[in-house]
């Protein structure tokens, strides 16, 4: 069963108006190569961003890695 939504977030970047936001977090687990996973995620996001089906006006920012 899907988890019920419990939080909503908005973000203002460098003084701009607040916009809805989502967070994708990667947590280190024993036995997994977190650095490799992060690089793979960066590659997937870059590929998806350049795909024609990427929604107009949707942006992403990596805030830390």
N, C-alpha and C positions, 0 to 999 in steps of 0.2 A: 504494500500500500504506500503511495507517495506521501512524503512528509509534508505536513501542513505548513504553509508560509507563516512565519512568526516575526519576520523583520522586513522592513523596507529601508532602502538607503538612497541618498542623493549626494552628489559630489559637486563642489564648485572648484574648477581648475583655474588657478591664477586669476581669481576675481570674477570669473564668468558666472552666468546664471547657474543655479543648481539644476542638475540633470539626473535622471534615474541612472542607477549604476548596478552592476553585478560584480561579484568577487569570485575569482577562481584561485584557490589556494592549493599549494602543494606542500604536504608535510612529509618530513623524512621518516621512513620506516626502516627498521633493521632488515638488511638483506637486499635492499633496493638501491639502485644508483640514481639518487635524486638529481645530480647534475646532468646526467644523460637525459632524464625525463624532462627537465626544464628546457634543455636545448631542443628536444623533440616538440615540446609544446610551443616554443617560439616559432619553429618551422611550420607547424600546422597552422598557427594563427596567421602567419605571413601569407601562407598559401590560401587560406580561406578569405583573408582580406582582399586578395587580388582576384578572387573568383567572381564571376558575373552575378551569382545569386546572393552575394553579400548585401545586406540591406543598405540602401542609400542613407547616408547621415550617421550610420553607426561607426563609432571609433573605439579603439582600444588603446590602453596605455599600460605598459609594464612599469609598475611603481617600485619594485625591488625584485632582485633575484639572487 
